[in-house]
């Protein structure tokens, strides 16, 4: 069995055991690894640190997941439900707007992209989203590219397809840029802490209440950018 499938299967088995109420040290390893990878970065975290954080013997990580890169892949496989939640929201029928049109369709696309992550309780830090943000922003390695390509590219294509369908006169290149710009705003919101200082205490970082403002910001940008005719090289 390929490594990615092996780790995904291991993650699924651990979730099943946890659902039955058993003591699940395999799942504890994944939870600890996700938190440490998200907060400190993959290169800085050793398997010993993860074992200590999970409260398990070091050899148990090798037993369940093998090498560190396999554990890293398993963390992303476990978190794939977060990605699927956004694709499911995208594919759901949007509420019927009073004024149907492109703005309503873009609103639905952006809400599907933002709400499943930012709708979490304030006391439940989105460690998986933070991990993905860290990997998108700070690293470019063969392992990083492989995991992001497998776990996130299908979702990205689904959202780019939706934008292309909404704006048939625009190019896919425009839609791809808009997706990346939206992703940049979204990731910055997840990782930024300066807003507390810049707002002089009026805002707090990762405030779920800011989701509506972020959504309006992205929707407005997409509507403006996709309406422009692409430049033609001469």
Secondary structure, DSSP 8 states (H G I E B T S, - for coil): --HHHHHHHHHHHHHHHHHTT---HHHHHHHHHHHHHHHH-GGG--HHHHHHHHTS-HHHHHHHH-SHHHHHHHHHHHTHHHHHHHHHHHHS-----SS-SHHHHHHHHHHHHHHHHHTS-TTS--HHHHHHHHHHHH---HHHHHHHHHHTHHHHHHHHHHHHHH-TTS-HHHHHHHHHHHHHHHHHHHH--HHHHHTTTS--TT-GGGHHHHHHHHHHHHHHHHHS------
